[in-house]
Amino acid sequence: MTTLFISDLHLKPEAPQLVDILDNLLRGPASDAQSLYVLGDLFEAWPGDDDLGDPFNAPIVAAFRALSDGGVQLFFQHGNRDFLLGDAFAAATGGRLLPEEIVVEAGGMRTLLLHGDQLCTDDAAYQQFRAQVRNPSWQKQMLAQPLAARKALARQMREGSDLAKSGKSMDIMDVNAEAVAAAFRRHGVDRMIHGHTHRPAVHRHEVDGRRCERIVLADWRDRGAYLRVDAHGAEPIAFG
């Protein structure tokens, strides 16, 4: 059984080539897999499920629906850009929304899946922002605003995020070693897959005498990428 993992596509109208790459992935390698996991930041921004019919969003939703209708299991996690993805989005795509941390079996190994931003604990300002936007009360208040207002706020938040990142070191925005070890301990697994940091790599960790593997998914820029996991192991593949 083959499982594919992707994250950090950051789909947006300004980068139509990424939608083409996604469409080719869904029609190609993903259609032959048992399941596809999207581990956050599918979209550069998602103002709410009442934007499903947007001319940019609708074909993407339809492409995922065609994949799930073809028998491929489809799963989504929230990222730091698309934290307002909801049940209507899941229903429209035929997928399932996952909690922010979940253990699944992939390639015969119990594997922890997460977006990865919760591991970046050295960035205190970001963690405060994360706590706010993940708060159900804040989300309810946000979704009560008109769609146009939410889209405008999303643009402001993106610009603010880009400005904030420009003033931070890359190290402070990467994962914290103790947070990684704690996640391995918390879930009792030997493999972890996440995105968010835009630093694709395979890391080896020793946690309480156990050898553990942490796979960081690639973000999408000029090309796409996915991780293929089966009984033979895990293979990162550039695509598009």
N, C-alpha and C positions, 0 to 999 in steps of 0.2 A: 504494500500500500504506500502510495506517495502523497506527501503533504507539502504544500508550498506556503511560504511565508513572505509577505511584503510589508513595508511600512514607509512612511515619510515620502509619499508621492507628491504631496503639496499641490494637488491639481488646482489649476486656476485658468481663467480665460486667456491670460497673457502668455500661457505656455501650452498651446494646443497640441504640440508634438507629444506631450506626456500622455494626453488622452488617447492618441493614436497608438502609443506603445502599450498602454493598458489594454486597449481593445485587442491588440495582437496577442498579448499575454493570455487574456481570457478566452480568446478563440483558439489559441494554440496550446502551450504547455499546461495551463490551468485546466483546460477541458479534459485532459487525460489524467488528472489527479483525483484522489479521493476527496481532498478538502483543500480549501484556500483560507488562510488567515491573514487579515489585514490588521496589523498591530499599531494602528493609530496614525493620525495626520494623513488620511486619505486626501482630504481637501486642505487647501491653504486656509480656508475658513468655512464654517458651516453655521449660518445664522439661525437655523431651525428647520424642522421637517416641513413647514409650510412653504419652503423654497424648493421642494422636490420637482415642481413643474418648470423651474427656471430653464431656459433654453440650453444653458451650459450643463446643468445638473442632470436633466432628464435622460439624455443618451447614456450617461455613465451609469445611472440607476438601471436603465434597460439592459445594458451589457451585463451587469452583475446578475440581473434577473434571468437572462438567457443562460448564464452559467449554472445557476442553481436549478433552473428548470431542467437542465441537462443531467442532473443527478449529482453534481459536485456540492459537497457541504461547504457552506460559506459562513465565515465568522468575522466579526469586527470588534476591535477594541477602540476606546476613545484615546485620542492623543491630546496634545496641548493646543491644537488648532481646531479640532472638530469635536470638542467636548459636548456639543449640543445635539449630536446625532441621537435620534430617538427611536421609539418603537415603530413609528410610521416608516422611517427609512428602512429599518430591518424588514418590515413586512413587504415593502415595495421591491426590495432586492431579493427576497427569499432567504435572507441571512439571519444571523442571530447575534445580538449584542452580548459581549462577554464582560465580566467584571474586570476591574483594573489589574488583577493578578489571578491567574488560573493555571492549574496544572493539567496537562493533557498528555496522552501517549502519542509520541511521534517517532517513527522508526523503531518501535519497540522500547523506547526509553521515556520514562516520566520526565516531562519537560515543563518548566515554568515559563509562561508567556506574560509579557507586560510591555507597555509602551517604553518604559525606561526612565521617564522624567522623575519618577519618585526616588530614583537612585542618586540623583544629582543634588545631594543634601548640602553640599558646600555652598550652593547658590541660595542663600537664605531669602533674598528678594523674590526669586522665582518660586520658591516653595510657598511663600505667602500668597503669590498670585495663583498658584495651583490650588491651594486650599480654598481660595475664594471661588474660583470658577467651577470647582467640583462640588461646591455646596448646593444641595437641592433647593434651598430657599432662594439663593442668588439666581440659580438657573430659572426658577419659576418666575421671579421678578423680571428677568431678562426676556423670557418668552412671552410675557404679557405685553411687551412693547410692540409697536407696529414693525412689520418686517423691514421696511425702509430704514427705520431708526436702528434696528439691529445690524443691518448691513453697514451702515455708516460707522457704528461703534466697532464692528469687526475690523474695518479698515484702520480706524484709529489704534486699536489694540495691536494690529500687525505692525504698524509704523512704530509704535512705542516699543514693541518687542525687539524689532530690528535695531532701534536706537540703543536700547539697553544692552543688547548683545555686543554691539560695537565697542562698548566701554568695558567689557569683561574679558578676562583671559580665557583661553580655551580650556585650561585645566579646571577652572572653577565651574565651568559648564559641563564637565565630564562627570562620570559616575564617581561616587565615593566608595572606597574599598570596603569600609566597614558596612555600608549599606548593602553592598553586593553580598558580602558574607552573611549578613543577617537574613537576606532574602533566601539564600540557599538553605540556611538553618531552618527558617520559618516553614518552608515547604518541603524540606527533606528530599530535595532532588539533586541530581548531579549535572543537569544541563539547564541553561537559561537562554532564552532568545528574546531580544528586545531591539528597539530602534532608538529614535530620538536624538542621539548624540551626533549623527552624521559622521561617525568614525567607524566604518565597517571593518571588522576584524574578528578573529577567533582568539579568545583569551583563555588561558589555563589558570585555575585557582586551586589552592589547597585550603579546604575548610574543615577544621577539626579532624585532620588526617585523611579526608576524602579528596580525591582528585575531581575537580569540577570543571565544566566547560561553559563559557559564556560567549554566545554568538551575537554580534552586533550587526543588524541588517543595514544595508546601504540605502541612502536616500536617493531619490530620483532627481537627476539634473538633465543633462543632454541625453542620457541613456536611462533605461530602467534596470532593475535588478530584482532577483528573487532568490530565496533559499529553498533548495530541494532537499527534503529529508525522506529517507526510506530505510529499509533494513541494512543497507550498505553504508549508511552514514549521512552526513550533512554536507551539501555542496552549494556554495554561493555561485550564482550564475548571473553574468551581465546579460542584458536583453535589450533589443531594440536598436 
